[in-house]
Amino acid sequence: MFSLSPKVLRLGQSYFHSARLPRIVHPQLHKLAHTLQEASSAGVLDSADVICIAATTAGRVVSSTLQPGSRVPAYCTANGRVLLASLPQERVDAWLDQQPLDALTPHTVTNKDRLRIEIARARAQGYAAIDQELELGLRTISVPLKNLRGDTLAALNVSVHAARMTMADLQERCLPALMQAQSQIRNLL
């Protein structure tokens, strides 16, 4: 008998226009994307998903999931793995126990023990890189966005099309720029 009307979109727009985090992240995201000429986004963890809070394409659209407000599974995304890596291990274990891990592509990690290792690797390295686990042809690399106290508030990534860039090139070319943006944003958080 009841349904949402388009007016509900005002709530989401209000968040994007008034929330502090998207306003802080967006200028650096824009700079990062235009420097690398690749798509970039920032997201926050919301239960089993990562919600995109800011995104820019620099003219290269690599995925429809890279839009503010879109939700993607945390287990198979670079932003998700970075955000999960910021949690204490007990919370990661509890989170993994509750999640169904569906194979979205032939590359998706669905074994919980292997995923636990990948999350630990992201924690140790300070970044996560994903090769076509969410979508075929989509490669991403992500770093955490931490405040001055060291709390992870969000994650920042660069996304590329697999046909244009290898995983090694993604790390070599994009990780230094991501880390520079991470450092500049940290001073504002």
C-alpha positions as CSV (number, residue, x, y, z in Angstrom):
1,M,0.0,0.0,0.0
2,F,3.0,2.3,0.5
3,S,6.0,2.9,-1.7
4,L,8.9,5.3,-1.7
5,S,8.7,8.3,-4.1
6,P,11.6,10.1,-5.8
7,K,11.5,12.6,-3.0
8,V,13.5,10.1,-0.8
9,L,16.5,10.9,-3.0
10,R,16.7,14.3,-1.2
11,L,17.9,12.4,1.9
12,G,20.9,10.9,0.0
13,Q,21.7,14.2,-1.8
14,S,21.6,16.0,1.6
15,Y,24.2,13.6,2.9
16,F,26.5,14.0,-0.1
17,H,26.2,17.8,0.1
18,S,26.5,18.3,3.8
19,A,28.6,15.4,5.3
20,R,32.1,16.3,6.1
21,L,33.9,13.1,4.8
22,P,32.7,13.3,1.2
23,R,33.5,17.1,1.1
24,I,37.0,16.4,2.4
25,V,37.7,13.5,0.1
26,H,36.2,14.8,-3.2
27,P,38.9,17.3,-4.1
28,Q,41.7,14.8,-3.6
29,L,39.7,12.1,-5.4
30,H,39.3,14.5,-8.4
31,K,43.0,15.4,-8.4
32,L,44.0,11.7,-8.1
33,A,41.7,10.6,-11.0
34,H,42.8,13.4,-13.3
35,T,46.5,12.8,-12.5
36,L,46.3,9.1,-13.2
37,Q,43.5,9.4,-15.9
38,E,41.7,6.6,-14.1
39,A,38.5,6.2,-12.1
40,S,38.7,6.7,-8.4
41,S,36.3,6.4,-5.5
42,A,36.0,6.4,-1.7
43,G,33.8,4.2,0.4
44,V,32.8,3.3,3.9
45,L,31.9,-0.1,5.4
46,D,28.2,-0.7,6.1
47,S,27.7,-4.2,7.5
48,A,28.5,-6.6,4.6
49,D,28.9,-3.8,2.0
50,V,31.0,-0.9,1.0
51,I,28.9,2.2,0.2
52,C,30.5,4.6,-2.2
53,I,30.6,8.2,-0.7
54,A,32.5,9.9,-3.5
55,A,33.6,9.0,-7.0
56,T,35.1,10.5,-10.2
57,T,35.9,8.9,-13.5
58,A,38.3,11.3,-15.2
59,G,36.4,10.4,-18.4
60,R,37.0,6.6,-18.0
61,V,34.0,4.7,-16.8
62,V,35.2,1.2,-15.8
63,S,32.2,0.1,-13.7
64,S,28.7,1.2,-13.0
65,T,29.3,0.4,-9.3
66,L,31.6,3.5,-9.0
67,Q,28.9,6.0,-8.3
68,P,28.0,7.8,-5.0
69,G,25.4,5.8,-3.1
70,S,26.2,2.4,-4.8
71,R,26.8,-0.6,-2.6
72,V,29.2,-3.5,-3.4
73,P,30.1,-6.5,-1.3
74,A,33.1,-5.9,1.0
75,Y,34.7,-9.3,0.6
76,C,35.5,-9.0,-3.1
77,T,36.5,-5.3,-3.3
78,A,39.8,-3.5,-2.5
79,N,38.0,-0.9,-0.5
80,G,36.2,-3.6,1.4
81,R,39.3,-5.5,2.2
82,V,41.1,-2.4,3.4
83,L,38.2,-1.5,5.6
84,L,37.9,-5.1,7.0
85,A,41.7,-5.1,7.6
86,S,41.2,-2.1,10.0
87,L,39.0,-4.2,12.3
88,P,40.3,-6.2,15.2
89,Q,40.9,-9.9,14.1
90,E,38.0,-11.1,16.4
91,R,35.6,-8.8,14.5
92,V,36.9,-10.0,11.1
93,D,36.4,-13.6,12.2
94,A,32.9,-12.9,13.4
95,W,32.1,-10.9,10.2
96,L,33.4,-13.8,8.0
97,D,31.3,-16.3,10.0
98,Q,28.2,-14.4,9.0
99,Q,28.9,-13.8,5.3
100,P,27.9,-15.9,2.4
101,L,30.7,-15.6,-0.1
102,D,29.3,-15.9,-3.6
103,A,31.5,-16.2,-6.7
104,L,30.7,-13.1,-8.7
105,T,33.3,-14.0,-11.2
106,P,35.7,-17.0,-11.7
107,H,38.3,-14.9,-9.8
108,T,36.3,-14.2,-6.6
109,V,37.8,-15.5,-3.4
110,T,35.0,-17.5,-1.7
111,N,37.1,-19.6,0.6
112,K,36.9,-18.0,4.1
113,D,40.4,-19.1,5.1
114,R,41.9,-17.7,2.0
115,L,39.9,-14.5,2.4
116,R,41.2,-14.2,6.0
117,I,44.7,-14.4,4.6
118,E,43.9,-11.7,2.0
119,I,42.5,-9.4,4.7
120,A,45.6,-10.0,6.9
121,R,47.8,-9.2,3.8
122,A,46.0,-5.9,3.3
123,R,46.5,-5.1,7.0
124,A,50.3,-5.9,6.7
125,Q,50.8,-4.1,3.4
126,G,48.6,-1.1,4.1
127,Y,46.7,-1.5,0.9
128,A,44.6,-4.1,-1.0
129,A,44.6,-5.0,-4.7
130,I,41.8,-6.9,-6.4
131,D,42.0,-8.6,-9.8
132,Q,38.5,-9.0,-11.4
133,E,36.8,-10.4,-8.3
134,L,33.8,-8.1,-8.4
135,E,33.5,-7.7,-12.2
136,L,35.4,-9.2,-15.1
137,G,37.8,-6.6,-16.5
138,L,37.9,-4.5,-13.3
139,R,41.1,-4.2,-11.3
140,T,41.3,-2.0,-8.2
141,I,43.8,-0.9,-5.6
142,S,42.9,0.8,-2.3
143,V,44.3,2.4,0.8
144,P,42.7,3.2,4.1
145,L,41.8,6.8,5.0
146,K,42.8,7.3,8.6
147,N,42.3,10.3,10.9
148,L,45.2,11.6,13.0
149,R,44.4,9.2,15.8
150,G,44.8,6.3,13.4
151,D,41.2,5.3,13.1
152,T,40.1,4.1,9.6
153,L,37.2,6.2,8.5
154,A,37.0,5.2,4.8
155,A,38.9,3.7,1.9
156,L,40.2,5.3,-1.3
157,N,40.7,3.4,-4.5
158,V,41.7,3.6,-8.1
159,S,39.9,1.4,-10.6
160,V,41.2,0.4,-14.1
161,H,40.2,-1.9,-16.9
162,A,42.2,-5.1,-17.0
163,A,42.8,-4.8,-20.7
164,R,44.7,-1.5,-20.2
165,M,46.8,-2.3,-17.1
166,T,48.4,-5.3,-15.4
167,M,48.2,-5.8,-11.7
168,A,52.0,-5.0,-11.5
169,D,51.4,-1.8,-13.4
170,L,48.4,-0.9,-11.2
171,Q,50.6,-1.2,-8.1
172,E,53.6,0.5,-9.6
173,R,51.7,3.4,-11.2
174,C,48.7,4.0,-8.9
175,L,49.9,3.0,-5.4
176,P,52.3,6.0,-4.9
177,A,49.6,8.5,-6.0
178,L,47.1,6.8,-3.7
179,M,49.5,7.0,-0.8
180,Q,50.1,10.7,-1.5
181,A,46.3,11.4,-1.5
182,Q,46.0,9.3,1.6
183,S,48.6,11.5,3.4
184,Q,47.0,14.8,2.3
185,I,43.5,13.6,3.3
186,R,44.8,12.4,6.7
187,N,45.8,15.9,7.7
188,L,42.2,17.0,7.1
189,L,40.5,14.2,9.0
